[in-house]
Amino acid sequence: MADSKAPLDGDGAPVVIRDRFAYRVKRRLLGPPLVTEQLAAEKLSNPLALGVLASDCISSTAYGSEEMLRILVPVVGVAAFTLLMPVTGAILLVLLLLTLSYRDVVSVYTRAGGSYVVARENFGPRIAQIAAVALLVDYIVTVAVQTAAGTDALISLAHLVGNGYTGMDHLKLPITAGVVVVLMYGNLRGIREAGRAFAAPAYLFMVAVALILAVGLVRALTTGLPHADVHAHGAIPLGTSGSGWLYGTSLFMVLRSFANGGSSLTGLEAISNGVSAFRSPQGINARRTLTAMSIILGIMVLGVSTLAHFTHAIPYVDGNPTVIAQEAHLIFGSSWAGTVGLVYVQLATALILYTGANTPFTGFPFLASFVAEDRFLPRQLTRRGHRLAFSNGIICLTVVSLALLFVTGSSVDKLVALYAIGVFTGFTMAAAGMTAHHWRLDEPYRRIKIAVNMAAAVTSALVVVIFAITKFTEGAWLVVVVFPLGVWALIRINRQYREEAEALENVPTFTADGPRWRRHVVYVLVDGLDLATVKALRYAHELRPDEVRAVHFMIDEARARRLIARWDETPGTTVPLEVVNCPDRRLRRAVAELAARTTEDGTTALTLLIPRRTHSTPMGRLLHRDTGNEIARVLEQLPNVAVTILPFDVTRAMERFRTGRRVEPEADV
């Protein structure tokens, strides 16, 4: 039975409003739409938030120590495993400073946005765009790095279990790209669905690393730890410690290693960027989760580096097998139980790395929406989609990340060169902003807070400088170039929005003495005598103008003659048809010239009615061109001209015709 409130057509039958094909596909893929009132329910508990938002940060354990060794081993050889520990200690010190700083951030700024919001509130919106670009770049590169590293974990498993099997190597890029698409799909379904799917791998990885460390400790205290073959085929060639120190390269080398190790701290800002995803009280819950994440990360990074120090697990040129995979293989041994342990560790590592790439899918859309609210990015990024996610931001992140993967060939080593500058620039802006915030306040522990945040800001800024210098020729130049261009682009977008607003808000005072039109003329553009034209003519009469004219622009003379003959023969047509010659087939120009001539006296108002024949089926849209909007855009510049497009559903008319029902009631036009 039809809904009594449904609108009725001319025959009294209920009008069925059909969903578009694209919407039906989207609903099938993403599920039923969520209404805005359900947004409050789409919040994360602390354990769920740790799995979702901390995955990126915790998963960097899988490659942070390895990236340090990649710099040290070719220069100082086996001595690299000794130098690894003080460099790791420096990384952990930076982690401590940044954790204290970001605890401050989430306590003061409980709205999501992280360093962008901090910089905007303390330095103004224009300076804040530095943080915006830094974070946006960071999120894009994070997706690429994490997914590429996850695929490396799978390939490493094949290498170790398959005794050097390399059959998966050529599948690295397709697998990585496929994972990015899956992550996009999961996030388009909404926060809760993404959280449930992506939280478990974080805990599986924590258990995996804990298992490696526990078994490694037992073996160290009993039988001793085995050593990897540092001269194995494919391993990075060993340098000599003497040459490294002799040529004065030690400081530069250690700085490069420290910069590479900074990749272990990526993702630390994710919780501050997603505070609004927590349950109330959001600030307290975010602070607790941040502290737990940092403690777990510190233990894991220290543990992996310590095992590498004792086992001499060495990086390979092509990235496979990875250092953490070698550690698991050495610690667990070659028995069936050891193989099971290795498989578990590598699968958990791949999962955490893949789901670590999910963190940007949460943070990037939130950040983009804040920047867009400030009118520095397109407003489309502020709109929530079908499942209450910021769908446009998710899609943009996916497209750019995939492009980056294809350009770099999904190489973690190449991608890391683009990584830390964006990450630590964001850290610098957040810590500097909090320093400025506390500087202006008279509050308890003010000096301590200023000292902590200033130390974090200075340290992060030094990492940016170190990375820009030491990695400039390896790809960091691209980020150095992108940064100023990105900031300029955001400021340019903002200027466009501001100029538009100023122009549109300059509303004159409405008075009775304002300009008045003496005549109102309505033109109906006629392409053919059909139901769409009849509907437009009826609407024209309802406007009660001084004059109604039907106008056909003649492009095909034979077709125009047939239209005139049919127009004259059709009973009830009270409006004469005027034919305007258009020999050069420039329809839009001809319409604009006619409108300009009609209104050139300044006292005539023209309403142009354009019948638009709409089609509900893909075939109908494919076979017919819509020129109504093009004509409307041309006429926008004429002051006394208004354009109205009147849609007419051709598909519905066809259905009614097939069933023998009267499509339109007869009446004079």
N, C-alpha and C positions, 0 to 999 in steps of 0.2 A: 504494500500500500504506500502511495506517495506521501511524502511529508507535507502536511497541510500548510507549512510555512514556505514551501518551495515556490520560487517565482514561476508564473505561468506565461506561456507564449500566446500568440494571437488566437490560437484555437482553443485556449483554455487548458492545454496539456502542460504538465510540469516540465520545466526546463532542467535538463540534466547537464550539470557542469562537469565536464570530463577533465581529468588530470592529463597533462601533457605526457608524451611518451618518455621524454627525458626524466620527468619527475617520477614516473612509475618505475623506471630502471633504478633511479637513486633510492627510492623507497625499498625496492627489493634488495639492493646491496647493503644499505645502511640501517634498515629497519624503520619502524614508524617514527615520525618526527616527535621531538620533545618540545613541550611548550615552555615558555620563559619561566613560569612559576616553578618548574622542576629544577631550575638552575641551583637553587639552594641545596637541593638534595644531592647534586653532583659534586660532593666535596670528598676530600681524602682524609682518612684517619692517619695517625702518625706512622704505624707500620706500613700502611699502603703507600704513603708519601715517601717513605724511605726507599721502598722498592722502585717507585716510579721516578722520583726526582733525583735520587742519589745514584741511579744506575750509571750515568755518564761518569760521575766522579769516581766511584768505586771501581768501575771497569777499567779505568786508565792504569790500574795496577798491572794489567796484562801486558802493557808495552812501555810503561814509564822507565823502569830500570833498563830495559833493553835499549831504549833510545839513548840513555846515558852511555852505555857500553859501546854503542855504534861510533861515538866520537872518541872514546878513550882507547879502545883496542887498537885501531890502526896507528896510533901515535906512540903509546907506551907499552904495547903488548900485554903480557900477563900482569904487569903492574897495574893495569886498568882495574883488576878485580879488587885491588887494595884501595885505589883512589875512589872506587865506587862508593865506599862507605861514608867518607866525609862529604862527598857531593850529595848523597842521600840525606845526610844530617842537615845540610843547608836547605834542602828542599823541605824537610820536616819543620825547620824553623820558620820558613815562609808560610807553611801550612798553619802553624800555630798563630802567627800574626794575622793571617787572613781570616781564620776562624773567629778570632776575637773581634775583628773588624765587622765581619758579616753578622755575628750575633748582635752587634750594635745596630746594624742596618735593619734586621728583621724586627728588632724591638721598637725602633722609632718609626719605621715606615712599614706599616702592616698591610698596605696595599701592594699588590704585586708590581714589579717593575725594576727592582734591584738598583743597580748602579745608575740606570737612566733616571729613575725618579729621584734618587739622591742628588745627582748632578743637576737636575732641573730645579729642584727646590733650593739648592745652595748656590748655584752658579748661573742660573737662568736657562731658558729653553734653547738658545743658540749654542752655548757651550755644551749643553747636554747632548747635542747631536753627535759629539765625539764618542760619548758612551754608547749612544744608539747604534752608530755604525760599528763600533767595536763588538758589541754584543751580537748584532745581526751577522757579521762576518764569522764570529765565533760559533754561532749556532749552525751556520751553513757548513763550515769546515768540520764541526763535530760530527754531523751526520755522516759525512764522507769518511772521516778517519775511523769512527767506531765500526761502521759496517765493513770497511775494508779490513780492519784488524780482526773482526769476527770471522770473516772468510779465511783469513790467514790461520786462525785457530783450527778451523776444519781441515784445511790443507795440511797443516802441521800434523794433525792426527793421522791423516792418510800417509804422510811421509814416515812417521815413526812406527805405526802399526803395520804398514805395508812394506817396510824395509826399503824406503827410498822411492816408493811409488809416486810418480809425478803426473798421473793421468788427470788430476783435478786442476792442475796449474792453469790451463787455458780457460777454465770455467770461472776464474776468480771474478772477472768483471760482470758477467751475466748474473752470477749468484748474488753479488753485492747489490747490483741494481734491483734485482728482484726483491731483496730484503727491504730496500728503501720504499718500494711500492707497497709492500705489505704493511710497513709501519705507517705509511700515509693512510691506508685503508683502516687500520685499527684506530687511529686518532680521529678520522672523520666520523667514526661511530660514536665518539663522545668520551668524556673524561673517565667515567666509571668503567666502561668496557676496556679502555686502554689500560687503566690501572690494574684491573684483574688479570689481564693478559700479560702485563710486563713487570709485575712486582715479584713474582715467584723466582725468575732467573737471578735476581739480585741476591736472594737468600741462598739459592743453590750455589752461586759462585763463592759467597762467603764461606759456606761449608767446605767447598772444594779447596780453597786456599788454606783454611784452618786444618784440613786433613793433610795437605802437603807439609805444612809447618810442624804439625804434631808428629807425623811419621819421620820427618827430617830430624826433629829434635831427638826422638828415640834412637834413630840410627847414629846420630852424632855422638850420643852418650854411650853407645854400645859398640857397634861394628865400625863406626866411622862413615863419613859421607864419600860416595864415589866422585870421580872427576870426569868431566866431559873431555872429549878429544878436541883440543883447541886447533889441531891441524887437519881436521876433517875436511873432506872435499866440499866446497861451497861455503865454508866458514869465512868470515872476514879475515883477511891476512893480518898477521900479528906485526905490530911495529916493535921497535926496541926502545926501552926506557931511556937508554943513554942518548939516543939521537933526539928524542923529544925534549929532554932537559938541556942538551947541548945547544940547540938552536933557539932556545928561549921561547919555545912554543907552549910551554907548560901552562902559563896563565891563560892564554887565549884558548887553549884546548879545554881547560877546566871550565872556563866560562861558557864555552859552547856546550859542554856536557851538562852544565847546570841549566842552561836555557832549554836543552832538549828534555831534561828531567822535569822542567816546568809543566810539561804535558801531563804529568801525574796529577796536577791540581785542577785540570780543566773540569768543569762541571760543578765546581765549588759554589758558584754563584746561582745555580739553578733554583735552589730553595728560595733565595731572596726574590728571584724573578717570578716565582709561583706561589707567593704567600697567600694570595686570595683563593688558591685551590685547597687550603687547609680548613679543617673544621674550627669553629670558635672554641677558645680564644686563639685567633690565628697567629698572633705574634709569639705567644708562649709555645704553642705547638711547633711552629717553624724553628724557633730557637733550640728546642730540645732535639728535634730531628737533625738540625745542622750539627749540633755537638756530637750526636751519635755517629753521624756520617763521617765527620772528621777523625774521630777516634778510630773507627774501623779502617778508614783509608790509611792513616798513619801506621797502624799495626801491619797492614797488608803490604804497603810499600817497603817498610823496613824489613819485613820477613822475606819478601821476594829478593831484595837486594842482598840480604845476608846469605841466602841460599846461593845466589849467583857468586858471591864472594868466595864461598867455600867449595862449590862444585865446579866453578869456572865454566858455567853454561855460557856459550859464546853466540853472539848474533851471526846469522847467515846473510849472505849478500842479497839473496832474493826474499829474505824475510821468513823462510820456512826451513826447518822448524823454528818456532819462536823460543825465546829464552825460558818462559814459564812452562812451555811444553817439554823442553829438555829437562827442566828441574823435576817435573812430575815423573818423567820417564826414568830419571836417575834415582829418585827417591823411592819409587814404588817397585822398581826392578822389572825383570822380564817374565816373571811367572804369570799364570793366568789371573791371579788376584791383582798383580801389578798392572796388567793390561786393562782389567776392568776399571781400576782406579784411574789410569791414564785416560781412558775413554770418557769416564765421568768428568774429570777435570776439564778436558778439552771441550766437551759438549757444553758444560756449564760456562766455560770461558767464552765460547762462541755466542751463547745465549745472552750473557750479560753485556757483551760488546754490542750485539745487535740491539738489545733493549736499551743499552746506554745511549744509543742513537735516538731513542724515543724521547729523551729529555728535551732536546731542542724542539720536538714537535709539541711539547707543552709550553716551553718558554718563549720560543720565537713568535707564535701567534699572539700571546699575551703582550709581549713587548711591542710588537708591530701595532697592536690595537691602541696601546698607550701613545705611541708616537703619532699614530694617525689621529687620535683624539686631539692632540696638540697641533694638528694640521701640518705635520711635517712628512706624512706619508698619505697615500690615497685613502679616502674615507671608507672605501670598500673593505679595508682590513679591520674595521670596527664592527662589522656585522657578524653575528653568530649564524651558523648554518643550520642544516637540517636537524642535527643532534646536539645543538647548543655549543659546538666547537667553532672556533674561528676558522672556518673552512678555507677562506681565501688565503690566509697566512700559511696554513698547512700545505696547500697546493703550491704556493710560491716557493716555500722551503724545499719541497720535493723536487721541483723542476731545476732549481739552481744547484742543489746538491748532486743530482744526477749528472748535470753538465760538468761539474767539477770532477766527478769520478771518471767520466769518459775522457776528459782532458788529461788527467794524471795517470790513467791506466789503473786506477784503484790501488796505487802504491802508497802504503802508509808512510814510508820514508819521505816521499815527495810532499805528501799532505801535511806532515808535521812541520815542514818548513813554513807553512801558511798559518800555523796554529796559534802559537803562544802570544803573538803580538796582539791579536784581538782579545784573547783571554785576559792578559795582564793589563792591557789598557783599560778594560772594564774594571779590573781590580783597583787600578790606580784611581779612576774616577770615583769609585765608591768610597774608598778610604779617604781620599782628599775631601770629598763632600762631607763625610762624617766629621773630619777634622774641623772644617769650616762651621759645621752645625754646632759642635760643642764649644767652639771658640766664642760664639755669640751668646752662649747661655751661662748663667750662674747656677750651677747644679752640683750635687755631691759627686766626688771622684772626677771632677772635670779635667784636672791635669792628667790623670791616668788615662782617661779616654782619649784625650788629645794626643798623648804620647804614643799610645797603641796604634791609633789610626794613622798618625803621621809616619810612624815606622813602617806600617803596612803600605802606605802610599809610596814612600821613597823606595822601598824594596821592590815593589811591583814596577815602578817606573824604571828602575835599573835593569830589571829583567827585559823590559820592552827594548831598552837601548841595546843591551847585550845581544838580544835575539836579532834586532834589525841589522846590527853590524856583522855578527858572526854568520848569519844565515841569509844575508842579502843576495848573494849570487846563487843560492840554492832555491830561490822562489819567494823569499821574504820581500823582495823588491815589489812583487805584485801587490801585496797587502799595503806596503808603504805608499804605492801609487793609488790604490783603491780608497784608502782612508780619506785623503783630502777631496777626492772626487765624490765620494759618498756623502761627506758632510756638505759639500757644495750643492749636491743634488737635493738633499733634504731641505736645506735652506731655500733653494729655488722653488720647491714645491710649496713651502710655507708662504713665500712671497706671492705666489700665484693665488693661493687661497685667500690671503689677506686683501689683495687687490680686488678679487671678485666680491668679497664681502663688503668692502667699502663702496664699490659701485652699486651693488644691489641694495644696500641699506640706506643709500642716499635718496630716501623717499620724500617727494615734495608734499607740501601741505595741501590737503584736499579742500577746495573752496568752491562755492557756487559760481565764482567768476572764472573758473578754469576753462580751457578750450572745449568747445562743443562741436559735435558733428551735425551737419544739417541733413545729410542723407546717409542711409545705411543700405548698402547693396550686398546681396549674397550671390556668389557665383558657385555653381555646382560643376565640377569637372566631370565630363562625360567621356568614358572610354567606349561604352556600349550601352544599349538600352536593356538593362537587366534589373534584377531585384535589388542589387546594391545601389544602382542609380535611383530607383524608385524610392528606396529608403532615404537617400540623401535629399531628394526633392521634397519629400514630405517634411523632413526635418527643417528644410529651408523655409517652408511656409510657416512652420510653428514659431520661427524667430520673428515673424511680423515685420519684415524689412520693407523699405520703400520699393525695392525692386528685386526680383529673383531672375537670374539668367542661367541657362544651361549652356556650357561652353565646351566645345570639342576642338582640340588642336589637331589639325589635319597633317598627318605624316604620310599616310597612305591614301591617295585620292580615291581609289576605287572603294576602299573600305568606308571612307567618309560618305560617299554617295549612297552606299547601302544603308548606312546609319540614318542619313537624312530621310530616305524613303521610308524606312521603318518607323522613324519618329513621327512623320506626318500621317502614316497610316494607323498608328496606334490610338484608339479612342481614349479620351480622358486626359491627354497630355496638354495642359493649359499653358505650359512654359515653352516658349519658342526655343529652338536649338540654334545657337550661334556657332559658326565654324570659323576658326582662326587658322590661317595658313602657317605652317611651320616647315618651310622647304629645307632648312638645314638640319632638321630633326633634333635641334637643341631644345628639348621640351622645357626643361627647368628655366632656361633663359627666356623663352617665349612667355611662360606663365608670369615670371617676374616683371617683364616689360608691360604685359597687360595690366597687372596689379598696380604698377607704378603710374601708368596712364590714368587709370580709374581714380586714383587717390591724389593726383598731382595738384588739385585745387586746394588741398589742405582741409576741406570741410566734408569730404566724403569718407566714410568708413567702409571697408570691404571685409567681408567674412568669406573665406574660401573654404568650401566643403569638398573634401576629397574622399570618395568612397574607396574603402580598402577591402578587398576580397581576401579573407583569411582562410587558411587551410589547416585542418587539424592533423592531417596525415603527412608523413615525410615526403611521400610522392607528390602531394599537392604543393608543398613548399618548394620542392625541387623544380617543379615545372613552371612555376609562376614567379615573376620578379615583382618585388614591392618597391614602387617608386614614390609612394606617398611621403615617407619621411624625408627623402632627398629633396622633394619640392618644398616641404615645410622648412627645411634648413636654409634654403635659398631665400625664402620670404621673411625670415626672422629679422633682417635688417631694415625692412620697410615699416615705418612707425604706425601707419594707420591701417595695417593689414593684420587680420587674425586668421589663423589656419586651424581648422578642425578636421580630424581624420575620423571617419565613421566606419567602424569595422562591420563586416557582414560575413558570417560563417558559411562558406560555400559547402563544406563537408556536411553540415547539418541540413542544408537545403537539399543536397543530393539524397540524403537518407530519407527525408520526408517525401521527396519526389518518387523514390523507389517504392515507398509504401502506399502511394496514391493519395497522400494527404495534401491538402491545400497549403502551399508554402507561405503565401502572403495574402491577406484579404484584399479584395479589389477596392480601389478608391481612386478618385481623380488626383493627379499630381500636377 
